Amino acid sequence: GMHMARDSRVLLSVPVVTLGDIAAARLLLRAATDVVVFLVTLTAFMAMGFAQLPHDPLSLVAAYVVLFLLASGIALANMVLSELSELPERVWTVSLRGLYFVSGIFYHPNMMPAGIREWVLWNPLIHALEWVRQAYYPLYVSPYLDTGYLLRWALASLLLGGLLVAAFHRRLRGAT
């Protein structure tokens, strides 16, 4: 979680183990868990007649990979910032609640007034959700999806998270 450096003090006592190693292992475990949960859930829903296979599985996988990269970069940045101060963790927790309402989960962009929709489309999560919808439903073509925008956010978050880990590596290792 946000206190990976503190939570991993035993592993970090091994000289060859770095924060990057621990972060990569945790991220890979998270990805594997997500895939297993998705497959089990989809299989169960299909068995009950509530779901069907995605229309474009490769596009769905691409959407997941880019969203995972975005989340990974944000997680790395949050890990570093929360080790430096308690404020980022509090701000992030409150911000997440607001992000649910402006990410297109509860309200489709078509249901929003044009002025609000223009602001909401700055949120990269809405593009991820639109990509998933488009990959899943055969007749759905999103007029709002910008995969390049989402990919730029994902790469920027990874760059920021990686730079923060590199910049504060010694301090984080000492926090253990």
PyMOL commands that set and color helices and strands:
alter all, ss='L'
color gray80, all
select helices_A, chain A and resi 4-7+9-12+19-47+57-84+87-101+109-111+114-120+124-136+147-167+169-174
alter helices_A, ss='H'
color red, helices_A
deselect
rebuild
show_as cartoon
